[in-house]
Amino acid sequence: MATPNTVELPAERVPVIAACDVLVVGGGSAGLSAAIAARRQGADVILVERYGYLGGLASGGLIVLLLTLDDGAGNQVVAGLCQELVDRLQARDACFHPPKTEWGDTDDELIERYRRWGLVWGSAPHKVRYSVAYDPEEFKLVANTWVAETGVRLMYHRWASDVVRDGDRVTHVVFTSKAGRQAIACGAVIDTTGDGDIFALAGEPFELEEIHPWLWFRMAGVDDSESAPGGSIRTIRPGQALLPWGAAERISRRIDATNPDDLTFAEVECRRMVMEEVDRLRSQVPGFENAYLTDVSLTPDVTESRRLTGRYVLARDDMDAPFEDVIAVTGHWTKYDCTYQIPFRSLLPQRTANLLAAGRCISVDHRVHHATKEIPACFATGEAAGVAAAMSLASNQAPADLATAELQRALRKAGVWLPK
Ligand SMILES: Cc1cc2nc3c(=O)[nH]c(=O)nc-3n(C[C@H](O)[C@H](O)[C@H](O)COP(=O)(O)OP(=O)(O)OC[C@H]3O[C@@H](n4cnc5c(N)ncnc54)[C@H](O)[C@@H]3O)c2cc1C
């Protein structure tokens, strides 16, 4: 039977189910941080997430290493809400990191110890980093509690599928769920979907990267008393190992993470290959004889997809460069003694006045993305976007028109580290 290429949908009136000052779409690291930051500035905030947990890749994706909160020279450069996350996890005995006295240390034994925890990467000569290993289930619990305590209105199980515009503003975001299509009205919207779904729907320009998928998994019952068997990473639970499975050497095909057919391929093929890897580890690798699979990333782990082409595209040559409108700083997880200052313009789209981006989809080039996609950096850009969105509404101006010095003052007051 020949099928037509398109169908026409009838025009539809969509119910507006809520209104808020700041609407944060996507509950990963950046979205969690943006929502809490905006709420603490006094804004009425709704945080919408398509799944039923917060953290995105940092919890459901089993990417359970904060790399890194330092500059690779022993100095902390990401603080604020990311540090508060560490404190909250610490209070539940749910994370592990080198003590401050060891940051920047070059002692070989210490470095080997932390390498086994997945906290040292890149090439020698190495130093001890301020990086953190944590438990993903505890992350989810901490995040739910944190959001509730702060007074953020949390909405799970809604998938952003459209935006409504009025001139250069987004007035509503439309969500699809089992309840049908519903809209939420907002004063400002922060795109923390990782894939930049909102700025794409709003018609903003972006770059799209195709990547080799990953699928991290964990096994328990591992005898890890001697070394890191099978290239595994220690976790905070005795006998449980993290296996960072994936990349070009494992799976040759690149995928476009905004294409559901590519994602379907990655789900099926990566899970099949992970099963083979589990069998290989158990039958061939000493230490894994009695090991068993406990969990696999809930979705393919996607390093990169859409990146906003915003008011400034932070580029590789900007390493260590100062920016007058700096709103966050990040180190590099494979490099020592260097930082990127992230300018506010890297969170701002070119046209839409009340939209900001945060997390792994901000306006940077492919190289800089290696640094800005990391969880601490996502927390930092999320926090800046949240504070800026709330301040812009309180002062009745577009985020782009905010006085940078005032934004920086508010961020410092909230505990964010920024250069003098
Ligand atoms: C293989 C791999 C290894 C990595 N290793 C590390 C590491 O060791 N340390 C480190 O710090 N970082 C690492 N990273 C980077 C880091 O994990 C991510 O870049 C970071 O967690 C991204 O955070 P985010 O909030 O920007 O996006 P995400 O975590 O992707 O969160 C986006 C959220 O938005 C939701 N969402 C998406 N679309 C919609 C929609 N339309 N409607 C509603 N909700 C939506 C998603 O469900 C998700 O919860 C790694 C990444 C990968 C893939």
The ligand as a MOL file (V3000), in Angstrom:
LIG
                    3D

  0  0  0     0  0            999 V3000
M  V30 BEGIN CTAB
M  V30 COUNTS 53 58 0 0 0
M  V30 BEGIN ATOM
M  V30 1 C 30.4970 8.4290 28.1250 0
M  V30 2 C 30.5560 9.7090 28.8980 0
M  V30 3 C 31.5070 9.8710 29.8690 0
M  V30 4 C 31.5360 11.0240 30.6320 0
M  V30 5 N 32.4260 11.1210 31.6700 0
M  V30 6 C 32.3070 12.1310 32.5340 0
M  V30 7 C 33.0190 12.1100 33.7630 0
M  V30 8 O 33.7210 11.1450 34.0790 0
M  V30 9 N 32.8830 13.1650 34.6080 0
M  V30 10 C 32.1010 14.2420 34.2950 0
M  V30 11 O 32.0430 15.1860 35.0960 0
M  V30 12 N 31.3870 14.2720 33.1560 0
M  V30 13 C 31.4610 13.2360 32.2820 0
M  V30 14 N 30.7000 13.2190 31.1560 0
M  V30 15 C 29.8890 14.4040 30.8010 0
M  V30 16 C 28.6280 14.5200 31.6380 0
M  V30 17 O 28.1700 13.2890 32.1270 0
M  V30 18 C 27.4780 15.1840 30.8510 0
M  V30 19 O 27.9200 16.0220 29.8290 0
M  V30 20 C 26.6100 15.9730 31.8190 0
M  V30 21 O 26.1290 15.0770 32.8210 0
M  V30 22 C 25.4930 16.6470 31.0490 0
M  V30 23 O 24.6120 17.2870 31.9440 0
M  V30 24 P 23.3900 18.1100 31.3520 0
M  V30 25 O 22.5470 18.4890 32.5010 0
M  V30 26 O 23.8760 19.1730 30.4390 0
M  V30 27 O 22.6350 17.0820 30.3900 0
M  V30 28 P 21.9620 15.6550 30.7000 0
M  V30 29 O 22.6130 14.9730 31.8230 0
M  V30 30 O 21.9120 14.9830 29.3780 0
M  V30 31 O 20.5060 16.0570 31.1760 0
M  V30 32 C 19.5090 16.4780 30.2780 0
M  V30 33 C 18.1720 16.1570 30.9220 0
M  V30 34 O 17.1310 16.6810 30.1250 0
M  V30 35 C 16.1100 15.6870 29.9410 0
M  V30 36 N 15.4920 15.9930 28.6500 0
M  V30 37 C 16.0820 15.9060 27.4320 0
M  V30 38 N 15.2260 16.2950 26.4720 0
M  V30 39 C 14.0710 16.6390 27.1030 0
M  V30 40 C 12.8260 17.1240 26.6560 0
M  V30 41 N 12.5890 17.3620 25.3550 0
M  V30 42 N 11.8520 17.3670 27.5680 0
M  V30 43 C 12.0680 17.1420 28.9040 0
M  V30 44 N 13.2410 16.6660 29.3820 0
M  V30 45 C 14.2380 16.4310 28.4940 0
M  V30 46 C 16.8690 14.3650 29.9630 0
M  V30 47 O 16.0420 13.2880 30.2890 0
M  V30 48 C 17.9350 14.6470 31.0280 0
M  V30 49 O 17.4970 14.3470 32.3310 0
M  V30 50 C 30.6430 12.0820 30.3680 0
M  V30 51 C 29.6720 11.9100 29.3710 0
M  V30 52 C 29.6100 10.7330 28.6670 0
M  V30 53 C 28.5160 10.5400 27.6610 0
M  V30 END ATOM
M  V30 BEGIN BOND
M  V30 1 1 1 2
M  V30 2 1 2 3
M  V30 3 2 2 52
M  V30 4 2 3 4
M  V30 5 1 4 5
M  V30 6 1 4 50
M  V30 7 2 5 6
M  V30 8 1 6 7
M  V30 9 1 6 13
M  V30 10 2 7 8
M  V30 11 1 7 9
M  V30 12 1 9 10
M  V30 13 2 10 11
M  V30 14 1 10 12
M  V30 15 2 12 13
M  V30 16 1 13 14
M  V30 17 1 14 15
M  V30 18 1 14 50
M  V30 19 1 15 16
M  V30 20 1 16 17
M  V30 21 1 16 18
M  V30 22 1 18 19
M  V30 23 1 18 20
M  V30 24 1 20 21
M  V30 25 1 20 22
M  V30 26 1 22 23
M  V30 27 1 23 24
M  V30 28 2 24 25
M  V30 29 1 24 26
M  V30 30 1 24 27
M  V30 31 1 27 28
M  V30 32 2 28 29
M  V30 33 1 28 30
M  V30 34 1 28 31
M  V30 35 1 31 32
M  V30 36 1 32 33
M  V30 37 1 33 34
M  V30 38 1 33 48
M  V30 39 1 34 35
M  V30 40 1 35 36
M  V30 41 1 35 46
M  V30 42 1 36 37
M  V30 43 1 36 45
M  V30 44 2 37 38
M  V30 45 1 38 39
M  V30 46 1 39 40
M  V30 47 2 39 45
M  V30 48 1 40 41
M  V30 49 2 40 42
M  V30 50 1 42 43
M  V30 51 2 43 44
M  V30 52 1 44 45
M  V30 53 1 46 47
M  V30 54 1 46 48
M  V30 55 1 48 49
M  V30 56 2 50 51
M  V30 57 1 51 52
M  V30 58 1 52 53
M  V30 END BOND
M  V30 END CTAB
M  END
